[in-house]
Amino acid sequence: MTARSIAMTIDQVAVRFGGLVAISDMSFTVGEGEIVSLIGPNGAGKTTAFNVMTGFLTPSAGHVTYQGTTLTGLKPHEIADLGLIRTFQRTSVFPNDTVYDNLLIGLHRQGRVRLLDAILGLPGARASERRLRQRASELLEWVGLERRAHDAAGSLSYGEQRLVGVALALAAEPSMLLLDEPVSGMNASETHRFVELIRGIRDRGITILLVEHDMPMVMTVSDRIVVLNYGRIIAEGTPDVIRNDPAVIEAYLGHGAGRA
Ligand SMILES: Nc1ncnc2c1ncn2[C@@H]1O[C@H](COP(=O)(O)OP(=O)(O)OP(=O)(O)O)[C@@H](O)[C@H]1O
């Protein structure tokens, strides 16, 4: 692998919930433009790690830095302003509005144009509104939902709703995207298309961190994989290294068989 500059550093992070240690001494880095996956059996601490990186949880110890800025103490929206954008396991859409309108609402929420100015049709707002409409169309095309643009968002399949979530995240113009189980609920062909989408996103220079249970998908798309078990990193490396790592095989097939 060619040397990359580091986008994110997770440095000796620990999270305790009362007596429960959800994450302990977690350290790894994500390079600029890299696709890194965080995997591990249920309860390993993946979502907790995501919550720390995006400011939804304050770590009990350690810290995360993104492009040189320490994230500890920053609120989720301040972290989003740095370009670090996440998707959630559950995408909340306005089910009775069209997919296109959902995107427009998302773009307005990001404050590029004040909704009231747009409603009143003020001149500056009209030009901005045109740009937003253009942007909404581009984003839908990017994630492959252009043919569903004028359907009610509530009529989309679960997999398509995940794509709306990705389009909304892309609308925020991230420099790094954190995807939480993006292909859960997708069928094989949707997953295949999603892998292509992730690669395309990375090719536009966006760094990607992925939490995912779908191992074939993770093995296909990742440059590097970090494996957590009981809150600790047990392995880190390329898909080939991880596939053959005895500790990983044990975590998934040994005692962890019922949890993976
Ligand atoms: N808010 C909380 N309060 C108490 N315990 C929590 C809380 N959030 C998570 N935990 C515990 O922390 C541990 C790690 O949970 P986490 O959800 O991060 O795991 P995960 O790897 O994301 O699991 P899954 O794959 O099932 O989503 C688990 O034991 C979980 O029960």
The ligand as an ORCA input file, in Angstrom:
! r2SCAN-3c Opt
* xyz 0 1
  N     -25.949      3.093     26.292
  C     -25.486      1.939     26.775
  N     -25.586      1.623     28.075
  C     -25.106      0.457     28.558
  N     -24.474     -0.469     27.821
  C     -24.353     -0.211     26.508
  C     -24.840      0.985     25.904
  N     -24.555      0.952     24.560
  C     -23.920     -0.222     24.351
  N     -23.792     -0.927     25.505
  C     -23.103     -2.214     25.681
  O     -21.777     -2.037     25.163
  C     -21.363     -3.207     24.475
  C     -21.004     -2.838     23.047
  O     -22.217     -2.531     22.335
  P     -22.233     -2.012     20.819
  O     -23.651     -1.708     20.479
  O     -21.216     -0.965     20.642
  O     -21.762     -3.323     20.039
  P     -21.801     -3.615     18.471
  O     -20.488     -4.252     18.154
  O     -22.162     -2.395     17.734
  O     -22.966     -4.684     18.365
  P     -24.025     -4.966     17.157
  O     -23.211     -5.641     16.111
  O     -24.993     -5.879     17.798
  O     -24.603     -3.642     16.730
  C     -22.513     -4.200     24.587
  O     -22.240     -5.047     25.686
  C     -23.713     -3.323     24.843
  O     -24.704     -4.033     25.557
*
